[in-house]
């Protein structure tokens, strides 16, 4: 495992070093394309997300926080403590909080109610710092227990239907100095930004694509990203202001994309360039 | 009194959860957007304020023909044509701008056009030697050559030169819901930067037109 990761890191480093050069190196377009294909293939070999999964499982079962409790009584939608399959049905409506919640916002609720952490404080913490890192690791592990399952977000509760409608509106909301919405990049199949393929998120983009691939380990930044972080960076590139962690718009977008992806097989936590 | 009040509230809440009209949902979405973001660096909350063009193009369905026409006319009126009819700059600078995808995010220090790229390759093929190009927009390879531009200063080329400037300055003047940013209108690029991108597309010496 360890040697595999070291080999992987070496390959990733050499590949990331060559990719940006493509822009400046004029001839030999063939070898550059080959290099990128090779790099992509190597990415499939080892996924450092495994390390986060192991950490997440530990954190779930360890007594922590002001109440010194584990998260094993946390209800992710399928009953207290049921983790397997829970992620493939999130976001969903929770009667105890009377809210539609995605995985990350649900984890904040559980960490507050069971362990005594301050959910608002965690939401305001920068990514990868303090308890935010806990949420990311938990998300990696929880999603891994739905790997291979088909996305099946419930749409029975009126609040779940309302969240879908609001998410759709957020998806098409144009704004900012570049007039971008989510749909500018993700409203049509078969498009790219540079060499990056863009899934059409207005429908089911296929197994392990789009919503069914996050959380994911990002090789380019060497970080584990939850869906909340993925959306955060989308909005940065959309040139929008900063979306609150677990804010209503981000959760509604999760409902819209997740419901659209119904039947897609999850590969989360995936590995990305 | 208090109980009656609460019952009424519960009824309203129940009703609103069940039968939402499209208009109510539009309003709720607007409220949700405003409540979900905060400013960060140069990315202030006014970026959520939509102008008529952004608002009309914020649904899956494009606006009606009448609304489209109205938007395009209003956007056309915003275009500033270059000083002294100088449309063409340096294609080498244009290529640098086309390669540069930076600017205007909350991690950028300044919103000044001089700090921004034109990010053309993100969405367009331009010089064929660059294989890392996006496909959201059409290929611009041989842009000037295909349009018969052998001398951008020749009056015969005036129409295409003017159109290209207008498209770069405000794409929505020609297509109300275009995916392309309004580089001049939104002050993403200054006049000289637009000239340089113009040269990349239209200068017969530009690699794009070989």
Interface residues (C-beta under 8 A of the other chain):
Chain A: X22 X23 X26 X27 X29 X32 X33 X158 X159 X162 X165 X166 X168 X169 X170 X172 X173 X174 X175 X176 X177 X178 X179 X180 X181 X183 X184 X185 X187 X188 X190 X191 X192 X193 X194 X195 X196 X198 X202 X235 X236 X237 X239 X240 X241 X242 X243 X244 X247 X248 X249 X250 X252
Chain B: X17 X18 X20 X25 X26 X28 X29 X32 X33 X35 X36 X37 X38 X39 X40 X43 X44 X45 X47 X48 X49 X50 X53 X54 X55 X57 X58 X59 X60 X99 X101 X104 X105 X106 X107 X111 X121 X122 X123 X129 X130 X131 X132 X133 X134 X135 X136 X172 X179 X181 X182 X186 X187 X188
